[in-house]
């Protein structure tokens, strides 16, 4: 079968090149954390400001792979959107929407469920982590298929780059595998092979209670994370109580190697300050945590407080947030629908209702 020509493809020759386009998303499965901010949001804003076409999504359909109380899900989706805007996403320059408003995500997700293999999903560490110590038989089918819907989110826009934290690397490799298998199965050169953008000093922010565990919005302990809605006193108290070891900070970054909690706090400082870890170590070599933690708390409050107050301001007008999400969904749909229609053609589905 010959390759369909996508309006998003330049040239029309093989191998095709795709226009640079960024897609990424965040689950409204809780309030956003410092990990989401440093690993994702802050970098989403940098990419927008580089002038690349950027599409960002509150992935509410991913969120319901684990139980979400409906009123809370609505609140968290709006709060997430407010966090994007407060952090610097301009909904005129970027497309900002919630996933369930663009039905093409679910439609392509189903097709990818038929492309991806059970074995691929079973090997995903996030699936293993989220079912560890629990009865995996009782987990939702959606949680198992999560990476296939994530591949659809990205490939639906022929996105070429996906800024994410380190924890999403394996899911992006699977997105590449799905794109390659689809292209091979149908003899087309239709989906791009996407590039993960995992950059910066805090691609994996760890729990404040356990430096070996990722900071996560669904961690049962609120003390493990800094929420973007925390006020200054709460941020300072959480940092003061963060687990550390008794030694002072080392003279070199190498000295942080076997000290996960110390390394985490230094990485957070570096990412918030926009410095390298080496710079931070130079500034605080030999310092006790009694000195370092207040400096980190001051920095965190200085960087996060303006975002929190802007989020609060935006949250006072939920109808305006819904309007922004609706507008973003219309613009997202206008890109996604023609691509999905080509997928239906490629897979042999009759589309006689099409106008
Ligand atoms: N701790 C983290 N450090 C760096 N980046 C992180 N991200 C999440 N946690 C960290 C990045 O944030 C983006 C959105 O993630 P998500 O909300 O879609 O899902 P997640 O990775 O599963 O995040 P959580 O907080 O752990 O959510 P729950 O608890 O609901 O599973 C991604 O780019 C992610 O890499």
Boltz pocket constraint, residues with backbone or C-beta under 6 A from the ligand:
constraints:
  - pocket:
      binder: B
      contacts: [[A, 25], [A, 26], [A, 27], [A, 28], [A, 29], [A, 30], [A, 33], [A, 35], [A, 36], [A, 37], [A, 38], [A, 39], [A, 40], [A, 163], [A, 164], [A, 165], [A, 166], [A, 167], [A, 168], [A, 202], [A, 203], [A, 204], [A, 205], [A, 206], [A, 214], [A, 215], [A, 216], [A, 217], [A, 218], [A, 219]]
      max_distance: 6.0
